[in-house]
């Protein structure tokens, strides 16, 4: 859980307030088989809000972004940030000053699991199959269903 407050040092008097949490849990299913779950929520408020852009993944080679105005332009955004991973969607598929996401994945290191002995190659030993489930949204206002 966190709270951030920033105030500009010049006469513009821009203020940023952000509150959120990021909970993660890793459960060993069998040997090297791991279930990883993440629940995260952030919101910003004040004179200059953060425009969180939801969608995509980190370090995407050929990232594409949605440019459709899915957040009202009447909101005074002072900052923008990539929210978190929402795999299967383009970056900025949803945006707003708040977001919530649940990510769940099973990490299956194929060769390490099948051979069950030390493997000298780091690439082979860390090669993984990762089925996942992501759900999330971003919004402007008090809740995702507000006008």
C-alpha positions in Angstrom: 0.0 0.0 0.0 1.3 3.5 -0.8 0.5 7.1 -0.8 2.4 9.7 -2.8 2.1 13.5 -2.6 4.1 15.9 -4.8 3.8 19.7 -5.0 5.6 21.9 -7.5 8.2 24.3 -6.3 7.2 27.1 -8.8 4.2 29.4 -8.7 2.0 26.9 -10.7 1.1 25.1 -7.5 0.5 21.7 -9.2 -0.3 18.9 -6.8 -0.3 15.2 -7.4 -1.7 12.7 -5.0 -1.7 8.9 -5.7 -2.9 6.0 -3.6 -2.8 2.3 -4.3 -1.8 -1.2 -3.5 0.0 -4.1 -5.2 -0.6 -7.5 -3.7 1.3 -10.5 -5.0 1.2 -14.2 -4.0 3.3 -17.1 -5.3 2.0 -20.6 -4.6 4.1 -23.7 -5.3 1.9 -26.3 -7.1 4.4 -29.1 -7.7 8.2 -29.0 -7.8 9.0 -26.0 -10.0 5.4 -25.3 -11.1 4.3 -21.9 -9.6 1.0 -20.1 -9.5 1.6 -16.4 -9.5 -1.2 -14.0 -8.7 -1.2 -10.2 -8.6 -4.0 -7.8 -7.6 -3.2 -4.1 -8.0 -5.2 -0.8 -7.8 -4.1 2.8 -8.2 -5.9 6.1 -8.2 -4.7 9.7 -8.5 -6.5 12.9 -7.5 -5.8 16.6 -7.0 -5.1 19.4 -9.4 -2.9 17.3 -11.7 -4.0 13.7 -12.0 -2.0 10.8 -13.5 -3.5 9.4 -16.7 -2.9 5.6 -16.3 -2.7 3.8 -19.7 -3.7 0.2 -19.3 -2.9 -2.6 -21.7 0.0 -4.4 -23.4 3.1 -5.9 -21.7 6.5 -4.6 -20.6 9.3 -4.5 -23.2 7.0 -5.3 -26.1 9.1 -5.3 -29.4 6.3 -4.2 -31.7 3.9 -2.4 -29.3 0.9 -0.8 -30.7 -1.2 1.8 -28.9 -4.9 2.7 -29.0 -5.2 6.4 -29.7 -9.0 6.5 -29.3 -10.1 8.9 -26.7 -11.3 6.5 -24.1 -10.8 8.9 -21.2 -12.7 12.3 -21.0 -10.5 15.2 -22.2 -12.1 17.5 -19.6 -9.9 15.9 -16.9 -6.7 17.9 -16.1 -3.9 15.3 -16.5 -0.5 16.5 -15.3 1.2 13.2 -15.8 0.8 9.9 -17.7 2.1 6.4 -16.9 1.8 2.9 -18.2 -0.4 1.2 -15.6 0.5 -2.5 -15.6 0.3 -5.5 -17.9 -3.0 -6.4 -19.4 -1.9 -9.1 -21.9 -3.8 -9.6 -25.0 -4.7 -5.9 -25.5 -2.9 -3.0 -27.1 -1.4 -0.4 -24.9 -3.9 2.3 -23.8 -6.9 0.1 -24.5 -8.3 1.7 -21.3 -7.2 4.9 -19.6 -8.2 7.1 -16.7 -7.0 8.4 -13.4 -7.8 5.0 -11.7 -7.2 1.4 -12.6 -7.6 -2.1 -11.1 -6.1 -5.3 -12.5 -5.9 -9.0 -11.5 -3.2 -11.1 -13.2 -2.9 -14.8 -12.7 -0.4 -17.2 -14.3 1.1 -20.6 -14.0 4.9 -20.7 -14.5 5.9 -24.0 -16.1 9.7 -24.3 -16.7 9.3 -27.1 -19.3 12.8 -28.6 -19.4 13.7 -28.2 -15.7 10.4 -29.8 -14.8 10.6 -32.7 -17.2 14.3 -33.6 -16.7 14.3 -33.0 -12.9 18.1 -32.5 -12.8 20.5 -29.6 -13.2 20.7 -28.1 -16.7 23.9 -26.2 -17.6 22.2 -23.9 -20.2 20.5 -20.9 -18.4 18.3 -20.4 -21.5 17.1 -24.1 -21.5 16.7 -24.3 -17.7 14.6 -21.0 -17.6 12.5 -21.7 -20.7 8.9 -21.5 -19.6 5.4 -22.0 -20.8 3.1 -19.4 -19.1 -0.6 -19.7 -19.4 -2.2 -16.6 -18.0 -5.5 -14.9 -17.2 -5.7 -11.1 -16.9 -8.7 -8.9 -16.2 -8.7 -5.2 -15.5 -10.1 -1.7 -16.3 -9.2 1.9 -16.0 -11.7 4.7 -15.4 -12.3 8.4 -14.5 -14.5 9.2 -11.5 -15.3 7.5 -8.2 -15.8 4.0 -9.6 -15.8 2.1 -13.0 -19.5 2.5 -13.4 -19.7 6.3 -12.8 -20.6 8.7 -15.6 
